[in-house]
Amino acid sequence: MDASPYFCGKKITLMGLGLLGRGAGDARYLAECGAELIVTDLKSREELAESIASLKDFPDITFVLGEHRLEDFSHRDLVVKAAGVPIDSPYIAEAKRQGIPVRMSADLFMEFSGVPIIGVTGTRGKSTVTHMIAAILKEAEKPVLLGGNVRGVSTLALLKETMPESVAVLELDSWQCQGLGEANLSPQIAVFTTLYPDHTNYYKDDPGAYLTDKANIFLHQDPDDTLVLGAQCAPTVIEAFGEHIISKVVVADEGKLPGSWELKVPGVHNRYNAALALAAARAMRIDDEVSRRALEHFAGVPGRLGFVREVGGVKVYNDTTATTPEATLAALDALGTAHTILIMGGADKELDMNKILIRLPELKRIILLAGTGTNRVLEFIEGASVFDSFENAVAEAFASAHPGDTILLSPAFASFGMFKNEYDRGDQFNALVQSYGK
């Protein structure tokens, strides 16, 4: 889809360049379309050096870094904001006061692509379900566009790859769903995996807004569209929004996945994820045998309970994206506890940690990473060691392990403090594990 005429010549402010490649890719796409572009981010030029370097071919981009300025949100044709921009941002308020459209890359893609879209949201499982659905579509020999909240992928830039026969699968976090609401858009097939407390620091003034934002994934659907609800969140979603749901509703859990299907990815939670992917595939009229082949060969998503390597009979798993206690509990249920050495801890998200604290005594060893969240729970964890060096933490985990044990990085907290983000945490962990003993 060639959307360049829409963006060409427009004065556009891109709010949030970031470090994961999505913002840089959006900036590149807009610059290629001929937009007059201002890119602004609170991070410094030094922090964003890699992202800025990727845009060196576009000398006309104006960078405003280390701050936002009201004038960059005034007299513009469009503001494209990144995820996590505060609800009460005075800069966004200024743009809206002037009647300037404020959009996000995912809803812009949905507006212009003209192809069937499967959107996936939820507190846990959305990345795995998104990639499972994409794997099924590829097995069905359909051209797949994978985007949304995917590391390194600019959703806007996918417009260049869109063909009439394409199918887009978008992982959508609560902020991107918030953007759908502002644009009055929902995907033709919406998948809502699970609902747990999360991002409480962002939604602290209105905790219910977290669900309200996510609900936009289905609130603007048509009667012929499909909403797939995970059984864990279905009662809450239906109670809150049932009278507003006009699409066809399918509720799924692990019991809806044929028992004879054998998955490579461990855990009941992954059978639950696979059942949701299967329901979405059925809504696309894909034969179950195609879905079975794809799901049985699916090896998982990096950083989501991914197997790293085995060292001297010790298996190591990377679950860095487990930034909530429920996610870490799912990993423990999948791998067991008696022979598990857990590396956890990090920055506080103000979530209820009681359920995981009750389970921790079952573990062989707990190694904590320094952070505000760790400080909050430390007094309730006997015999734990706290490390502000990731290298030393991983070395201690190996020193504590014996053949038959498992080392699991599943933090239950955010990554900020010791790491740039959760992906940086996972990358460092993989590198340390791969280098161990060499």
C-alpha positions in Angstrom: 0.0 0.0 0.0 1.5 3.3 -1.0 0.4 5.8 1.7 3.2 8.3 0.8 0.8 10.8 -0.7 -0.9 11.2 2.7 2.4 11.9 4.5 4.3 13.8 1.7 4.8 17.4 2.6 3.1 17.2 5.9 4.7 18.7 9.0 4.9 15.7 11.4 6.2 15.4 14.9 7.3 12.0 16.0 7.2 11.8 19.8 9.5 9.0 21.0 12.5 7.6 19.0 13.5 4.9 21.4 16.1 2.2 21.3 14.2 -0.8 19.9 14.1 0.1 16.2 10.4 0.8 16.0 10.6 4.5 16.3 13.6 4.8 14.1 11.8 2.7 11.4 8.8 4.9 11.6 11.0 8.0 11.3 12.7 6.5 8.2 9.4 5.7 6.6 7.9 9.1 7.2 11.1 10.8 5.9 11.1 8.6 2.8 7.5 9.7 2.2 8.6 13.3 2.1 7.4 14.5 5.5 8.9 17.5 7.2 9.9 15.7 10.3 10.7 16.6 13.9 11.8 13.7 16.1 11.7 14.4 19.8 12.7 12.2 22.8 13.5 12.7 26.4 16.6 10.5 26.1 19.8 12.2 25.2 21.6 12.1 21.9 24.2 9.9 23.5 21.6 7.4 24.7 20.0 7.4 21.3 23.2 7.3 19.3 22.4 4.0 17.6 18.9 5.0 16.6 20.1 8.4 15.3 22.9 6.7 13.3 20.3 4.6 11.5 18.8 7.8 10.1 22.0 9.4 8.9 20.7 9.3 5.3 18.0 11.9 6.2 19.8 15.1 7.1 16.6 17.1 6.9 15.2 15.4 10.1 15.2 17.8 13.0 16.1 16.1 16.3 15.0 17.6 19.6 16.5 15.4 22.3 16.7 15.4 26.1 13.5 17.4 26.2 10.1 18.1 24.6 9.2 21.6 23.5 5.6 22.9 23.2 6.5 24.6 19.9 7.1 21.2 18.3 3.5 20.3 19.0 2.1 23.5 17.6 1.2 24.3 14.0 1.9 20.7 12.8 -0.2 18.6 10.5 0.2 15.4 12.5 1.7 14.1 15.8 2.7 10.4 15.9 3.3 9.3 19.5 5.1 6.3 20.8 3.8 3.9 23.5 3.9 5.0 27.1 3.4 8.8 26.5 1.8 10.0 29.7 -2.0 10.4 29.7 -1.6 13.9 31.0 1.2 15.0 28.6 1.0 18.8 28.2 2.5 18.4 24.7 -0.2 16.0 23.5 -2.8 18.3 25.1 -1.4 21.3 23.2 -1.6 19.4 19.9 -5.2 18.4 20.6 -6.1 21.9 21.7 -5.0 23.1 18.2 -7.0 20.3 16.5 -3.8 18.5 15.4 -4.5 14.7 14.8 -2.5 12.6 17.4 -2.0 9.0 16.1 0.1 5.9 16.7 1.9 3.8 14.1 -0.4 0.8 14.6 -3.7 2.6 14.0 -2.2 4.5 11.0 -1.2 1.1 9.5 -4.7 -0.3 10.1 -6.3 2.7 8.4 -4.1 2.6 5.3 -3.2 -1.0 4.8 -6.5 -2.3 3.4 -5.7 -5.9 4.4 -7.2 -8.3 6.9 -5.8 -7.7 10.4 -5.5 -10.0 13.4 -4.8 -8.0 16.5 -3.6 -9.6 19.8 -3.6 -8.0 23.2 -3.6 -9.1 26.8 -1.3 -8.8 29.9 0.5 -12.1 29.3 0.7 -14.3 26.3 0.2 -11.8 23.6 3.7 -12.1 22.0 3.6 -15.9 21.9 0.0 -15.9 20.5 0.9 -13.3 17.9 3.9 -15.4 16.7 1.9 -18.6 16.8 -0.8 -17.1 14.6 1.9 -15.8 12.2 3.4 -19.3 12.1 0.1 -20.8 11.2 -0.5 -18.3 8.4 2.9 -19.0 7.0 2.2 -22.7 7.1 -1.0 -21.9 5.2 1.2 -20.1 2.6 -0.3 -16.7 3.2 1.9 -13.6 3.0 2.2 -12.4 6.6 3.0 -9.0 8.0 4.1 -9.2 11.6 4.1 -6.0 13.5 2.8 -3.8 16.4 4.7 -4.3 19.6 7.5 -6.4 17.9 11.1 -5.6 18.6 12.9 -3.9 15.7 9.8 -3.8 13.5 8.3 -0.5 12.3 4.6 -1.0 11.8 4.4 2.0 9.5 7.1 0.7 7.3 5.1 -2.5 6.7 2.8 -0.4 4.5 5.6 -0.7 1.8 5.4 -4.5 2.0 1.6 -4.7 1.9 0.0 -6.6 -1.0 -3.7 -7.3 -1.5 -3.3 -10.9 -0.4 -1.4 -10.0 2.8 -2.6 -10.7 6.3 -1.3 -8.6 9.1 -0.8 -9.9 12.6 -0.2 -7.1 15.2 0.8 -7.5 18.8 -0.9 -4.6 20.6 -0.1 -3.3 24.1 -2.5 -1.2 26.1 -1.1 2.1 24.7 -1.5 0.9 21.1 -5.0 -0.1 21.9 -5.5 3.3 23.4 -4.6 4.7 19.9 -7.2 2.4 18.3 -9.8 3.9 20.5 -8.9 7.5 19.5 -9.0 6.4 15.8 -12.2 4.4 16.2 -10.6 1.3 14.8 -10.5 -2.4 15.7 -9.0 -5.4 13.8 -11.3 -7.9 12.0 -10.1 -10.6 14.3 -9.3 -9.5 17.9 -7.6 -11.8 20.4 -7.6 -10.9 24.1 -5.4 -13.4 26.0 -5.3 -12.6 29.7 -5.9 -9.8 32.1 -3.8 -9.1 35.2 -2.8 -5.9 37.0 0.1 -4.2 35.1 1.5 -0.8 34.3 0.0 0.4 37.6 2.5 3.3 37.7 1.0 4.6 34.4 -2.6 3.9 35.3 -2.3 4.8 39.0 -4.9 7.5 38.8 -7.5 5.3 37.1 -6.7 1.6 37.3 -9.8 0.7 35.3 -8.4 2.6 32.3 -6.0 -0.3 31.7 -8.9 -2.6 30.7 -10.7 0.2 29.0 -7.7 0.9 26.8 -7.3 -2.8 25.9 -11.0 -3.1 25.1 -10.5 -0.9 22.1 -9.2 -4.0 20.3 -12.9 -5.1 19.9 -15.1 -2.1 20.7 -15.0 -0.9 17.1 -15.5 -4.3 15.4 -18.3 -5.1 13.0 -20.9 -7.9 13.4 -19.0 -10.1 10.9 -15.7 -9.7 12.9 -14.5 -12.2 15.5 -13.4 -11.7 19.1 -11.4 -14.5 20.7 -11.3 -14.3 24.5 -9.0 -16.3 26.7 -11.0 -18.1 29.4 -9.0 -16.4 32.1 -10.1 -12.9 31.1 -13.5 -13.6 29.4 -15.7 -13.2 32.5 -14.2 -9.8 33.4 -14.3 -8.6 29.8 -17.9 -9.7 29.2 -19.1 -8.2 32.5 -17.5 -4.9 31.7 -18.2 -4.6 28.0 -20.6 -7.4 27.1 -23.4 -5.0 26.0 -21.0 -3.2 23.7 -19.6 -6.3 21.9 -21.3 -6.8 18.5 -18.8 -9.2 17.0 -18.8 -13.0 17.1 -17.3 -14.2 20.4 -15.2 -17.3 20.9 -13.9 -18.3 24.3 -10.9 -20.6 24.4 -8.4 -22.2 26.8 -6.0 -25.2 26.9 -9.0 -27.5 27.0 -9.9 -26.4 23.5 -6.6 -27.6 22.1 -6.7 -31.2 20.9 -5.0 -33.4 23.5 -3.0 -35.3 20.9 -1.2 -32.1 19.8 2.3 -32.1 21.2 4.0 -28.7 21.6 7.7 -27.9 21.8 7.1 -25.0 24.1 6.6 -26.1 27.7 3.8 -25.4 30.1 0.0 -25.4 30.4 0.1 -21.7 29.7 1.5 -22.4 26.2 -1.2 -24.8 25.5 -3.6 -22.0 26.5 -1.8 -19.7 24.1 -1.9 -22.3 21.3 -5.7 -22.7 21.8 -6.2 -19.0 21.2 -4.0 -19.1 18.1 -6.1 -22.0 16.8 -9.3 -20.1 17.4 -8.0 -17.2 15.4 -6.9 -19.5 12.6 -10.3 -21.1 12.5 -11.8 -17.6 12.2 -9.5 -17.3 9.1 -10.9 -20.6 7.8 -7.6 -22.3 8.0 -7.7 -26.1 8.3 -6.9 -27.5 11.7 -4.2 -29.8 10.2 -2.3 -26.8 9.0 -2.5 -25.2 12.4 -1.4 -28.4 14.0 1.8 -28.6 11.9 2.6 -25.0 12.7 2.0 -25.2 16.4 3.8 -28.5 16.9 6.9 -27.0 15.2 6.7 -23.7 17.0 9.9 -23.2 19.0 8.8 -20.1 21.0 9.6 -16.4 21.1 13.1 -15.2 22.3 12.9 -14.1 25.9 9.7 -15.9 26.7 10.7 -19.0 28.5 13.1 -19.8 25.7 15.7 -22.6 26.1 19.2 -21.1 25.9 21.5 -24.1 26.4 22.4 -27.0 28.6 25.7 -26.8 30.6 26.9 -29.9 32.4 23.4 -31.3 32.8 22.0 -27.9 33.8 19.3 -26.5 31.6 19.0 -22.7 31.2 15.9 -20.7 30.3 15.5 -17.1 29.4 12.1 -15.6 30.4 13.2 -11.9 30.5 9.8 -10.6 29.4 8.2 -12.0 32.6 7.8 -8.5 34.1 4.8 -9.5 36.3 4.5 -12.1 39.1 1.9 -14.0 37.1 4.3 -14.5 34.3 7.0 -15.8 36.6 4.5 -18.1 38.2 3.6 -19.5 34.8 7.3 -20.2 34.1 7.6 -22.0 37.5 4.5 -24.1 36.8 6.0 -25.1 33.4 9.5 -26.0 34.7 8.8 -27.1 38.3 10.4 -25.6 41.4 12.4 -28.2 43.4 15.4 -28.2 41.1 15.1 -24.6 39.9 17.5 -21.7 40.6 15.5 -18.5 39.9 17.1 -15.2 39.0 14.5 -12.5 39.6 14.1 -8.9 40.7 14.4 -5.5 39.3 12.4 -2.2 39.1 9.1 -2.0 41.0 5.8 -1.9 39.1 3.7 -1.7 42.3 2.1 -5.0 41.7 0.8 -7.5 44.3 3.7 -10.0 44.8 2.0 -12.2 47.5 1.3 -15.1 45.2 4.8 -15.5 44.1 6.3 -14.9 47.5 4.3 -17.9 48.8 5.9 -20.1 46.1 9.5 -19.0 46.5 10.3 -21.4 49.4 9.7 -24.3 47.0 12.8 -23.3 44.9 16.3 -24.6 45.3 17.8 -21.1 45.2 16.8 -17.5 44.6 19.2 -14.9 43.2 18.0 -11.3 43.2 18.9 -8.5 40.8 19.2 -5.1 42.5 16.3 -2.7 42.0 13.4 -0.9 43.7 11.1 -3.9 43.4 13.8 -6.2 45.0 14.0 -3.7 47.9 10.3 -4.0 48.4 10.2 -7.8 48.7 13.7 -8.6 50.1 12.6 -8.9 53.7 10.2 -11.7 52.8 12.7 -13.9 51.0 15.0 -15.9 53.2 18.5 -16.7 52.1 18.4 -14.7 48.9 21.5 -12.9 47.6 21.2 -9.5 45.9 23.5 -8.7 43.0 24.1 -5.4 41.2 26.4 -7.2 38.7 24.5 -9.4 36.2 27.7 -11.3 35.5 28.1 -12.2 39.1 24.5 -13.2 39.5 24.7 -15.6 36.6 28.0 -17.0 37.9 26.4 -17.6 41.3 23.5 -19.4 39.6 25.9 -21.8 37.9 27.9 -22.3 41.1 24.7 -23.3 42.9 23.5 -25.7 40.2 24.1 -29.5 39.8 23.2 -31.9 37.0 19.4 -32.1 36.7 18.9 -28.5 37.9 17.4 -25.6 35.9 18.5 -22.0 35.9 15.6 -19.7 35.1 15.8 -16.0 34.5 12.2 -14.9 35.1 12.4 -11.5 36.9 8.7 -10.7 37.8 9.8 -7.0 37.7 10.7 -4.4 35.2 14.2 -4.1 33.9 14.9 -0.4 34.4 17.9 0.4 36.6 20.5 -2.2 35.7 19.4 -2.5 32.0 18.1 -0.4 29.1 15.0 -2.5 28.8 13.9 -6.1 29.1 15.4 -7.0 25.8 18.8 -5.7 26.9 18.4 -7.9 30.0 17.7 -10.9 27.9 20.5 -10.3 25.5 23.0 -9.9 28.3 21.7 -13.1 29.9 22.1 -15.1 26.7 25.6 -13.8 26.1 26.7 -14.6 29.7 25.2 -18.1 29.5 26.7 -18.8 26.0 30.2 -17.7 27.3 30.0 -19.7 30.5 32.7 -22.4 30.7 34.5 -21.2 27.5 
